[in-house]
């Protein structure tokens, strides 16, 4: 029997650790009867971040929270930390700067250990920069705005857990639709996933994504792209014809292989204390 990989859980940032922590609590609950969470706060220079997540996870029922703060590439070969990555049934990347994660981890034993653990069934979650780092081709930085423009996003190499998926975060709050769409002008076969704050995508081993949280997940699908034009100069507007765009709320699902949406029978946003727009629903809610 083939061993199934774990869930991949990119989070759009600003997830709640205290009031209504539905995303982090669900992540911990998935990690077995005695959850052991390896916390990687290396994207940030905030020395207290790892401890804050450790306290939160243990408050949600984790048996242990291990802080693995890879500050130097030499740290990525520590045998005791590699052993913890092998024993963890959940791995969590905190936010910060995704390029810092790439510089520290890519090509190291720690990166190999994380990929191996994920392939064996360990669940991997990441928020903000930790979400972007999951992609093979990672958005390292870019400009704000809804209109895609030439060289609007700078790309880098991510961890490679989400092949064919380009993940962006703080999506609606920082107006990142343009930069995500611009990446598909160069790679139409990829899927773009933009996650609002306090919103996550729980991607199961069969590549079915479920939206969880207070915001939306925006999916940009370039598979049927008919035409694209990229200007000669940086900042020139791009032309894209035939791109499909889905905006999905809590409870909706998206099959990444079939590229098919399944809406929730009723929106679950009321369970989080958020409000929905009154009036007739047409397969989506305004937000």
C-alpha positions in Angstrom: 0.0 0.0 0.0 1.4 3.4 -1.0 2.0 5.7 1.9 0.0 9.0 1.6 1.6 12.3 2.2 0.3 14.7 4.9 -2.0 17.7 4.5 -0.4 20.9 3.3 -1.9 24.0 5.0 -0.9 27.4 3.7 -2.3 30.3 5.7 -2.7 33.9 4.5 -1.2 35.4 7.6 -2.7 37.2 10.7 -4.3 33.9 11.8 -5.9 34.1 15.3 -4.1 32.4 18.1 -6.4 33.5 20.9 -9.9 34.5 19.9 -11.6 32.1 17.4 -8.4 30.2 16.5 -10.2 27.8 14.1 -7.2 27.3 11.7 -4.5 26.5 14.2 -6.7 24.5 16.4 -7.8 22.3 13.5 -4.1 21.9 12.4 -3.2 20.6 15.9 -6.3 18.3 16.1 -5.2 16.6 12.8 -1.8 15.7 14.3 -2.8 12.6 16.2 -3.6 11.7 19.8 -0.3 13.2 21.1 0.6 16.0 18.7 4.2 16.9 18.4 4.7 20.1 16.5 8.0 21.3 15.1 7.9 25.1 14.9 10.2 26.9 12.5 10.2 30.6 13.1 13.3 31.3 10.9 11.6 33.6 8.5 11.4 36.3 11.2 14.0 38.0 13.4 11.5 38.2 16.2 13.1 36.1 18.9 9.8 35.5 20.7 7.8 34.3 17.8 8.6 30.6 18.2 7.7 30.7 21.9 4.3 32.3 21.2 3.4 29.6 18.8 4.6 26.9 21.2 2.3 28.2 23.9 -0.6 28.4 21.5 -0.1 24.9 20.1 0.2 23.4 23.6 -2.9 25.3 24.6 -4.7 23.6 21.8 -3.7 20.2 23.0 -0.3 19.6 21.5 1.8 17.2 23.6 5.0 19.1 22.7 6.1 22.1 20.7 9.7 22.1 19.5 11.2 25.4 18.4 13.7 24.8 15.6 15.1 28.3 14.9 17.5 27.8 12.0 19.4 31.0 12.1 22.4 29.8 10.1 22.8 27.2 7.4 25.0 25.2 9.7 22.0 24.8 12.0 20.3 22.8 9.3 22.5 19.8 9.9 22.0 19.5 13.6 21.3 15.9 14.3 19.0 16.6 17.3 16.8 19.0 15.2 16.7 16.6 12.3 15.6 13.9 14.7 12.8 16.1 15.9 11.7 16.8 12.3 11.5 13.0 11.9 9.5 12.5 15.0 7.0 15.4 14.6 3.6 14.8 13.3 3.1 18.4 12.5 5.6 21.0 11.1 4.7 24.8 11.2 6.5 27.7 9.4 5.9 31.1 11.0 5.7 34.3 9.0 8.4 36.8 8.2 10.4 36.9 4.9 10.2 33.9 2.6 13.5 34.8 0.9 15.2 34.3 4.3 13.7 30.8 4.5 15.0 30.1 1.0 18.5 31.3 1.8 18.7 29.4 5.1 17.0 26.1 4.2 17.3 25.3 0.5 19.8 22.6 -0.3 20.2 21.5 3.3 19.5 18.3 5.3 16.7 20.1 7.1 14.8 20.8 3.9 15.2 17.2 2.8 14.0 16.1 6.2 10.8 18.3 5.9 10.1 17.0 2.4 10.6 13.4 3.6 8.4 13.9 6.6 5.6 15.4 4.5 5.8 12.4 2.0 5.4 10.0 5.0 2.2 11.7 6.2 3.4 14.6 8.5 1.1 17.6 8.1 2.9 20.9 7.1 1.4 24.3 7.8 2.8 27.7 7.2 1.6 31.3 7.6 2.4 34.3 5.5 6.0 33.9 4.3 5.7 30.2 5.5 2.8 29.7 3.1 4.6 31.3 0.1 7.7 29.1 0.8 5.7 25.9 0.1 5.7 26.6 -3.6 8.4 25.3 -6.0 8.4 28.6 -7.8 7.9 31.1 -5.0 6.9 34.7 -5.1 9.8 36.3 -3.3 8.6 39.9 -3.5 6.6 42.2 -5.7 4.4 45.3 -6.1 0.8 45.9 -5.1 -2.1 46.5 -7.4 -4.9 44.7 -9.2 -3.5 45.2 -12.8 -0.8 42.7 -13.8 2.4 44.3 -15.0 5.7 43.2 -16.4 8.1 42.0 -13.8 5.6 42.8 -11.1 6.7 39.8 -9.0 10.3 38.6 -8.3 10.4 34.8 -8.2 12.6 32.5 -6.1 13.0 28.9 -5.3 10.7 27.5 -2.6 10.6 24.3 -0.7 8.7 22.4 -3.4 5.9 20.9 -1.4 3.2 22.5 -3.6 4.2 21.6 -7.2 2.4 23.5 -9.8 0.9 25.9 -7.3 2.1 29.5 -6.7 0.9 30.7 -3.3 0.5 34.4 -2.3 -0.7 35.7 1.1 -2.1 38.8 2.8 -3.9 38.7 -0.6 -6.9 41.1 -0.5 -5.5 43.2 2.3 -2.3 44.1 0.3 -3.9 44.1 -3.2 -1.8 41.3 -4.7 -4.0 40.1 -7.5 -1.9 41.8 -10.1 1.4 40.2 -9.1 -0.2 36.7 -8.8 -1.7 37.0 -12.3 1.6 38.3 -13.7 3.3 35.0 -12.7 0.8 33.1 -14.9 1.8 35.1 -18.0 5.1 33.3 -17.8 3.8 29.9 -16.5 0.2 29.4 -17.6 0.2 25.7 -16.5 0.5 26.8 -12.9 -2.4 27.6 -10.5 -2.3 30.8 -8.5 -3.6 30.7 -5.0 -4.1 33.9 -3.1 -5.1 33.7 0.6 -6.6 36.5 2.6 -5.6 37.0 6.2 -7.1 34.7 8.7 -7.8 32.2 5.9 -6.2 28.9 5.1 -6.3 26.2 2.4 -6.3 22.6 3.8 -4.9 20.6 0.9 -5.5 16.8 1.4 -3.3 14.0 0.0 -5.6 13.7 -3.0 -5.0 17.4 -4.0 -8.4 18.6 -2.9 -8.3 22.0 -1.3 -10.8 23.2 1.4 -11.0 26.8 2.4 -11.1 27.5 6.1 -11.4 30.9 7.8 -12.9 34.4 7.7 -11.7 35.6 4.3 -11.4 34.2 0.8 -9.1 32.1 -1.3 -8.7 33.4 -4.8 -7.7 30.9 -7.4 -6.3 32.0 -10.7 -6.3 29.3 -13.4 -4.3 29.9 -16.6 -4.9 26.5 -18.1 -7.2 27.9 -20.8 -5.1 31.0 -21.5 -5.7 32.0 -25.1 -3.4 34.9 -25.4 -0.8 36.8 -23.4 1.3 39.8 -24.1 4.2 41.1 -22.0 5.5 44.6 -22.4 9.1 45.3 -23.1 9.7 47.6 -20.1 9.3 47.0 -16.4 5.8 48.1 -15.2 4.1 47.8 -18.6 0.6 46.4 -18.3 0.1 42.7 -19.3 -2.6 41.4 -21.5 -4.2 38.0 -20.5 -7.1 36.5 -22.3 -9.0 33.4 -21.1 -7.8 33.3 -17.5 -10.3 31.8 -15.0 -10.7 33.3 -11.6 -12.5 31.8 -8.6 -13.2 33.5 -5.2 -14.0 30.9 -2.6 -15.2 31.2 1.0 -15.1 29.0 4.0 -16.2 25.5 3.3 -15.7 25.6 -0.5 -13.5 23.0 -2.1 -11.3 23.0 -5.2 -9.9 19.9 -6.9 -6.4 20.9 -8.0 -6.1 18.1 -10.5 -9.6 18.4 -12.1 -9.6 22.2 -11.5 -13.2 21.9 -10.3 -15.0 23.9 -7.6 -17.4 22.4 -5.0 -19.3 25.1 -3.0 -20.4 24.5 0.5 -24.2 23.9 0.9 -24.3 26.9 3.2 -21.5 29.3 4.0 -19.8 28.6 7.4 -18.7 32.1 8.0 -21.3 32.7 10.7 -19.6 30.1 12.8 -16.6 32.4 13.1 -18.6 35.4 14.2 -18.2 37.2 10.8 -21.2 38.6 8.9 -22.5 37.8 5.4 -24.2 40.2 3.0 -28.0 40.0 3.0 -29.8 39.2 -0.2 -30.0 36.4 -2.7 -26.9 34.2 -3.0 -25.6 33.6 -6.5 -23.0 30.9 -5.7 -20.8 33.4 -3.7 -21.0 36.0 -1.0 -19.7 39.6 -1.2 -17.0 40.6 1.2 
